């Protein structure tokens, strides 16, 4: 099955409602978003060329996106994804993530692309590996927004406006270069990995996979 990415469109609100309004999909992410919040997010996605719709076999199956994030005094791309339950386990999230990485590289604004899947979500971590990311840290206490530590999307990374969660997330830090490969995978991004706030306690936060 061929996986393609398409611009987020005005008619994609029902898809976003399925992705973010379903309690099962959002079980580990602070619960489903309200219809008002989803509608606001939909408008932001329409205005952001980095927010893309996942299409396969003529069906709209999810969302993938990349956005800017401040990371250790610099700016990187962060990537995340969310796919419908019926599309999970079929390689669709991996294919879509690879395409989004290429789109971020084509944009050419930053050196690195990061993903921060929960340590307790092996499927999302596997997607990172299959998509060409390198694991730089597997036990990082990660704060997705200043003052609020949270698991933020169904796809292994934080969203641009994640909801607050009560405890820090123990996340893996995955990276790949946002430039055409001239060095070993993620080698140029390794310096972006924080060495502080690492924890060696059991990983406790869960996140749904693509």
Secondary structure, DSSP 4 states (H G I P E B T S, - for coil): --EEEEE--GGGHHHHHHHHS-TTTTTTTTSPPPHHHHHHHHHHHHH-TTEEEEEETTEEEEEEEEEEEEETTEEEEEEEEEE-GGGTTTTHHHHHHHHHHHHHHHH---SEEEE--BTT-HHHHHHHHHTT-EEEEEEEEE-SBTTB-----TTSS--TTPPP-SS-EEEEEEEEESS--SSSTTGGGGGGS--SSB--SPP-------
